């Protein structure tokens, strides 16, 4: 049952286009600050933070709570690392679908 919950959280995190864009931004340049991520999205810092929290809950990103805070893609062995190593395309090159704060 826990595996289904993990899968549900993962798909919920990937369902939103803004969260996929955050993942694309982190894939292009790992370890971005909240301000750097906000520059590319038309939403408040609070909105971006809420999206990042959902991505972190799905183990798609890791948030380093230091100054400055940064979001980063985790290494392999996690859901995001496994997705990245599977060679899935990012949402810009979508044949199928595919953030340190």
C-alpha positions in Angstrom: 0.0 0.0 0.0 2.9 2.4 0.7 4.2 1.8 -2.8 0.9 2.9 -4.3 1.0 6.1 -2.1 4.5 6.8 -3.3 3.4 6.4 -6.9 0.4 8.6 -6.4 2.6 11.4 -4.9 5.1 11.0 -7.8 2.4 11.3 -10.5 0.7 14.2 -8.7 4.0 16.0 -8.6 4.6 15.4 -12.3 1.0 16.3 -13.3 1.5 20.1 -13.1 3.2 21.9 -16.0 4.8 24.4 -13.6 6.4 21.6 -11.6 7.7 20.0 -14.8 9.2 23.3 -15.9 10.9 23.6 -12.5 12.4 20.1 -13.1 13.5 21.2 -16.6 15.2 24.3 -15.1 17.0 22.2 -12.6 17.9 19.6 -15.2 19.5 22.4 -17.3 21.4 23.9 -14.4 21.4 21.9 -11.1 21.5 23.8 -7.8 19.5 26.9 -8.4 18.3 29.3 -5.8 14.6 30.3 -5.3 15.2 33.7 -6.9 16.8 32.0 -9.9 13.8 29.7 -10.3 11.3 32.5 -9.9 12.9 34.5 -12.7 11.6 31.8 -15.2 8.1 31.5 -13.8 5.2 33.9 -13.6 4.4 33.2 -10.0 5.3 34.4 -6.5 8.1 33.0 -4.4 5.5 31.4 -2.2 3.9 29.7 -5.1 7.3 28.3 -6.4 8.1 27.2 -2.8 4.9 25.2 -2.6 5.6 23.5 -5.9 9.1 22.7 -4.8 7.8 21.2 -1.5 5.6 18.8 -3.6 8.5 17.9 -5.8 10.6 17.2 -2.7 7.8 15.1 -1.1 7.9 13.0 -4.3 11.7 12.6 -4.0 12.2 14.4 -7.3 14.4 17.1 -5.8 16.4 17.7 -2.7 16.2 21.1 -0.9 19.3 22.3 0.9 18.2 24.6 3.6 21.4 26.7 3.9 22.1 30.3 2.9 21.5 30.7 0.0 18.9 27.9 -0.2 19.1 25.9 -3.3 17.1 23.1 -5.0 18.9 20.3 -6.7 18.2 17.1 -8.5 19.0 14.1 -6.3 21.5 11.5 -7.4 20.5 8.0 -8.7 18.9 5.7 -6.3 15.9 8.0 -5.8 12.8 8.3 -8.0 14.2 11.4 -9.8 17.6 9.9 -10.2 16.0 6.8 -11.7 13.9 8.9 -14.1 17.0 10.9 -15.1 19.1 7.7 -15.6 16.2 6.1 -17.7 16.8 8.8 -20.3 13.3 10.2 -20.3 13.1 13.4 -22.4 12.4 16.7 -20.7 9.2 18.5 -21.4 10.7 20.7 -24.1 11.4 17.6 -26.2 8.3 15.8 -25.4 7.7 12.7 -27.5 6.4 11.3 -24.2 6.3 13.3 -20.9 9.0 14.0 -18.9 14.8 21.6 -8.9 18.5 23.7 -3.8 16.1 26.2 -2.0 
